[in-house]
Amino acid sequence: MDPWAGAATSASPGASAAISMPASTAAAPKRPCRSRRCPVSTNAQAAANTGSRLNVTAAVVALTPLVVLRAVVLNGVVGVACGWLYWRKGLEMAMAAHFSADIVLHVLLPLLTPFLQ
C-alpha cells in the first residue's frame, strides 16, 4: 500500500498543498554510536588523518623518524580525544573540541609566543 497514492491529485489545480510525511516514515533522531567498535574506527581515522598531514610536514621540513613520531603523537592525542567525544557525546561536541584545539594551537599560541620567551 502506497501512503503517497493520490497525494499529487488531492489539491485543486493551481493551489499549493502542503504534503506532510506520514508519522510511520518519519526519521528518528540519530544518537551517537555506543557500540564497542567505534573507538577502533575513530582511531583508524585519526591514524589516516596523521598520514595525510605528513605531506604538508614534508614540504616544510625533512621527514626524520623524530618528526614522524612527533606528528603521530600530536595528531594521535587530539584524534583519540575527539574520537572519544564523538563516540560518547556526538559529532557536535567532537567538532567543537577540534575547533577549540585549532584556535588554541594556531591563534593563541603564536600570539603568546613572544611573551613566553
C-alpha positions as CSV (number, residue, x, y, z in Angstrom):
1,M,0.0,0.0,0.0
2,D,1.5,3.3,-1.1
3,P,0.9,6.1,1.5
4,W,1.6,8.7,-1.1
5,A,-1.0,7.5,-3.6
6,G,-3.2,10.4,-4.6
7,A,-1.2,13.0,-2.8
8,A,-0.5,14.9,-6.0
9,T,-4.1,14.9,-7.1
10,S,-5.6,15.9,-3.7
11,A,-5.1,19.6,-4.3
12,S,-7.0,21.6,-6.8
13,P,-5.1,22.7,-9.9
14,G,-3.1,25.9,-9.2
15,A,-3.4,25.6,-5.5
16,S,-0.4,24.8,-3.4
17,A,-0.9,22.0,-0.9
18,A,1.5,21.1,1.9
19,I,2.3,17.5,1.7
20,S,3.4,16.0,5.1
21,M,5.2,12.8,5.6
22,P,3.2,10.1,7.4
23,A,4.2,9.6,11.0
24,S,5.2,6.0,10.4
25,T,8.0,7.0,8.0
26,A,9.3,10.0,10.0
27,A,13.1,9.7,10.7
28,A,14.0,9.1,14.3
29,P,16.8,11.4,15.7
30,K,20.2,9.9,15.4
31,R,22.1,9.0,18.6
32,P,25.9,8.9,19.0
33,C,27.4,5.5,18.4
34,R,27.5,3.5,21.6
35,S,29.0,0.2,20.3
36,R,32.4,-1.1,21.3
37,R,33.7,-0.9,17.7
38,C,33.5,2.9,17.4
39,P,36.9,3.6,19.1
40,V,38.6,1.3,16.7
41,S,37.2,3.0,13.6
42,T,37.8,6.5,15.0
43,N,41.4,5.7,15.9
44,A,41.9,4.3,12.5
45,Q,40.6,7.5,11.1
46,A,42.9,9.5,13.3
47,A,45.9,7.5,12.0
48,A,44.9,8.1,8.4
49,N,44.5,11.8,9.1
50,T,48.0,11.9,10.6
51,G,49.4,10.2,7.5
52,S,47.7,12.7,5.2
53,R,49.2,15.6,7.1
54,L,52.7,14.2,6.7
55,N,52.7,15.5,3.1
56,V,52.4,19.1,4.4
57,T,55.1,18.5,7.0
58,A,57.4,17.1,4.3
59,A,57.0,20.3,2.4
60,V,58.3,22.3,5.3
61,V,61.0,20.1,6.9
62,A,62.8,16.9,6.1
63,L,61.0,13.8,7.4
64,T,63.1,12.2,10.0
65,P,61.9,9.5,12.4
66,L,61.6,12.1,15.2
67,V,59.4,14.4,13.0
68,V,57.2,11.5,12.0
69,L,56.9,10.4,15.7
70,R,56.0,13.9,16.7
71,A,53.3,14.2,14.1
72,V,51.8,10.8,15.0
73,V,51.8,11.6,18.8
74,L,50.4,15.1,18.5
75,N,47.7,14.2,15.9
76,G,47.0,11.0,17.7
77,V,46.3,12.7,21.0
78,V,43.8,15.1,19.5
79,G,42.4,12.4,17.3
80,V,41.8,10.0,20.1
81,A,40.3,12.7,22.3
82,C,37.9,13.9,19.5
83,G,37.1,10.3,18.6
84,W,36.1,9.6,22.2
85,L,34.0,12.7,22.3
86,Y,32.3,11.6,19.1
87,W,31.7,8.2,20.5
88,R,30.2,9.4,23.7
89,K,28.8,12.9,23.1
90,G,28.2,13.1,19.4
91,L,29.5,14.9,16.3
92,E,28.9,18.4,17.5
93,M,31.0,18.0,20.7
94,A,33.8,16.5,18.7
95,M,33.7,19.3,16.2
96,A,33.7,21.9,18.9
97,A,36.7,20.3,20.6
98,H,38.6,20.1,17.4
99,F,37.8,23.8,16.6
100,S,38.8,24.8,20.1
101,A,42.1,23.0,19.8
102,D,42.8,24.6,16.5
103,I,42.1,28.1,17.9
104,V,44.5,27.5,20.8
105,L,47.3,26.0,18.7
106,H,47.0,28.2,15.6
107,V,45.9,31.5,17.0
108,L,46.5,31.9,20.8
109,L,49.9,30.1,21.0
110,P,51.5,32.1,18.2
111,L,50.2,35.3,19.7
112,L,51.6,34.4,23.2
113,T,54.9,33.1,22.0
114,P,56.8,36.4,22.1
115,F,55.7,36.9,25.7
116,L,56.8,33.4,26.8
117,Q,60.4,33.9,25.7
